[in-house]
Amino acid sequence: MKLKIGKLAPEFSLPDQEGTIHNLSDYRGNWVLVYFYPNDFTPGCTAEACNLRDAFPAFNKTGARVLGISINSPESHRRFAEKYNLPFILLSDSKKKVVKLYGVWVSKKFMGREFLGIERTSFLISPEGKIAKIYETVKPTIHAQEVLGDLESR
């Protein structure tokens, strides 16, 4: 399924790193960055998470919320968040329902091997719950600044 800008973002309900359930609808009234990433503790995902962490005060100033989603377990997310002092919510989609719903569970190639995995993609969701922007070619080390620039221009 290909999601489109201006359409309602698909609703989801997932546990965070502490086991607390979060629904996308809980964040209505706020801008929300939903960022999908392949795996806790990998170099690119760590760089992206730390980039978002370092920019977190600026996200707070805009009132925007940050939700990271991968298929890792809540326990893995807890360790990842603790190790890198991540101040935002990491959600566990271990059943792969949300990654499929958002169209980020794709066939990938690495070192000649083909496999299914998460394509690093983010969605900026408006306070009305609509997709305002889709970031398909995310550069982990500058992603937070790109999103903040978009938030500040709105």
C-alpha positions, 0 to 999 in steps of 0.5 A, a space after each residue: 500500500 502506498 500512503 499519500 500526503 494529505 490522507 489520514 495516517 493509518 491508526 496503530 496501537 503498539 507497546 513501547 520500551 516499557 510495555 505501555 501501549 501507544 495509539 497514534 490517535 493519542 497524539 492528535 493535536 500535535 505534530 508527530 514524527 513517526 520514524 521507521 528504522 531497521 534495527 536497534 544497535 546497528 550503525 545507521 539506526 544508532 546514528 539516526 536515534 542519536 541525531 534525533 536525541 540531540 535535536 529533541 529539545 528543538 522538537 519539544 519547542 515545536 510541540 512535536 512528538 517523536 515515535 520510533 518504530 522497528 520490529 525489535 522487542 520492547 526489551 531490546 528497545 529498552 536497552 537501546 534507549 538506556 544505552 544511548 539516553 534516548 528521550 523519545 518513545 520506541 515502539 515494538 511492531 514484532 508482529 510486523 502489522 504496522 510496518 506492512 500497513 505503512 508500506 515500509 516492509 520491503 524486499 532488500 538486498 545486502 551483500 548479494 543476499 535478498 531478504 525482507 526488512 524495514 526501509 528507513 522511512 519517516 512520516 510527518 503527521 499533522 495535528 489533524 492526523 494527516 500525513 504531511 510529508 513522507 521522507 523516503 531517503 532518510 540520511 540518519 545523520 541529518 534527518 532531525 534537522 530536515 524534519 525540524 526545518 519542515 516543522 518550522 516552515 509550517 
